[in-house]
Amino acid sequence: MSTPKVGLLFGSFNPLHTGHLILAHFMATHTDLDAVWLVVSPQSPFKVGQDLLPEKVRFELVQAAIADNARLKALDIEFGMDLPNYTIVTLDALHRQYPDHRFVLLMGEDNLPGLPRWKDAARILAEHEVYVYPRPGVAASEVSTHPGVRVVDAPLLDISATFIRDCVRAGKSIRYLVPAAVEKRIEAEGYWRS
């Protein structure tokens, strides 16, 4: 049996939106990845505010949104880790938990220039592939020429969680911007309504 190759999409998912889902599903079905795991980031003690939903709620929203997609999985592995958390620590924990898997980092082109400043960036690039998806209006970075970095011709999506939260606050529809299960829960719980 071959080694499963899993893409890791990290995010606060506050809330998860259709851009995240299109990207995750595209990566899971249009590349050599077997699956994509959405790693829900915990609440940073430095970013405490009413804008960020509790981590458990964000995790449940991701689970609800991807329940019918066998290629996608939600992970809360970072919730019990020390803060601030570093990607390399999560990768090491995943390798201990799933020693037979190969993990690939998925990241937007806008985040790629900052990768060399990450904790143990050289080790991340030496031990893991990085699949980069384009961002509207973002120029290619010199990091994209690294042999472990692959720029994937994925759809350009310009949906943001900030835009969705602003829509909710303004009483505007978020239909089709977020999965139906997420929209239903946001409405039922009154998230981001003042």
N, C-alpha and C positions, 0 to 999 in steps of 0.2 A: 504494500500500500504506500502511495506517495505521501510526502510530508505536506500537510495542509498549509497553504500560504494565505495569511489573513492580513487584510488592511486595517489599520487602526486610525479612526477618525476621532480626534480629541475635541471636546468643546463643552461650553457651559450649557448649550442647548436651552436657551432662556428666551423664548421657547424653541423647540425643534420646529423647523419649517420645511416646506416642500423643497427648497434649495438643498438642504442637508440630505433629504431622502433621495432626490434625483441624483445627486453626486455619489452618495453611498451605493445606490443600486447600480449606477453606471459603472463605478469602479469594480463592483462585484461581478458584473456581467460582461463588460467590454475589455477587461484586462485579464491577466493570468491569475488573478486572485480567486480563491475559492469562496471567500466570504469577506464581509466588512463588519467590524465590531465598532460600535459607537461608544467611546469612553467618556462618560459624563464626569466633568470636573467638579470637585467639591467647592464649597464656598470658601474663598480666600478670606482669612481674618482681616486682610487689608482692604477688602472691597465689600464690607458689610453695609447693606442698605436695603431699602424695601424693593428695589428694582429686581433683585435676583431672587427668584423663587427658591424655597428650600430644596436642597439637593435631592432628597427623597422624592419630592413632587416632580422635579425635572426628570429624574430617572424613570418614574412611573409613566410620564408623558411619552418618553422615548419608547418604552416597552409597548405602550398601547398603540403607538403609531406604526410599529414594525411587526406587530404580532403575527401578521399573515405573510411575512416574507422570511423564508427559511435561510436566505443568504445574508441576512442582517441580524445582529445581536446587540443588546444593550449591556454595558459593563459598568459596575459601580466599584471596581477594584480600588480606585483612588480614595474612596470615602474614609477608609480606616487608616490612611497613611498620614505621616507627619506633614505639616504645612510649613513653609511653602513646599509644594511637591515638584519634583523634577521628572521630566519624561524618561530619563535613563533609569530612574528608580522604578517607575511603572513597567518599563520594558524588562528589567531584571526580574521583577515579581511575576510578570506574565510568563517568562521563560521557565521559572521554577514551577509554576502552576501547569503550564502546557509545554513540556520539554520537547514534544514531537512536532511543534508548530514553528513555522517561519513567519515573522512579523514584519510588515512593511508600514512605514509611517506615511500617512496621507496628509498633505498640507497645501494650503493655497499659496499661489505665487507671491502674494503680498507678504507672507510670513517667511519665505525662503531666505531673503537677505539677512535676517536675524539669526538664522540657525547656527552659524559659526560661534555665536556668543552664548549658546546654550551650555549648560553644565555637561561636561564630557561629550561635546559635539563631535570630536574626532572619533571617539568610540562609537557613537550612534551611527556615524557615516561609514565606519569600518565594518560594523556588525549588522546593519540593516539597510535595506533599500528604502528610498524615499520617492514616492510618487507624488508629483506636483500637478495641481489642477490650475488652469489659467484663471485670472481675475480680470474683470473689465478695467482697462486703462492702466494696467500694471506692466512695466517693462521687465524683460527677462533679467535675472540676476546672474552674476558670475558663478554663484554656487550651483546653478543649473548645469554647468559643464562638468561637475564632479561625476566620476564613473558610476557611483551608486545612486545618482539622482536621475529620474526619468520624468520628463514633462509629458503628461497625458493629454491628448486632444479631447478634453471633456467639454461639455456645453458650458458656455459662459453664463453664470447666474449672478444676478445682482439683487438678491433678496437678503435683507438683514433682520435679525431678531429685534434690533432697535426700532426699525420701521414698523414691525408688527406690534410691538408694545405701544408705540406712538398711535397707531391706528386704534388699538383697544381703548387707550385713554381718551381719544377723540370721538369714540362711539362709532367708528367706521368698521365696515365689514372686513374680516380677515379670511373669508371663505376662499378656498383654493391656495391661499398663501401658506396655510398650515394644514396638516392632515385633519380629516373630519373629527377623529377621536380627540385630538388636541384642541380644536376649536370648541367642541362640546364641553370639555373640562374647563377651559378658560372662561366660557360663558357661565357655566354652572357655579364655579367658585368665585367669580368676579375678580380674577387676577388683574392687576394693573389698573383697576378702576379706583379713582380716588375716593 
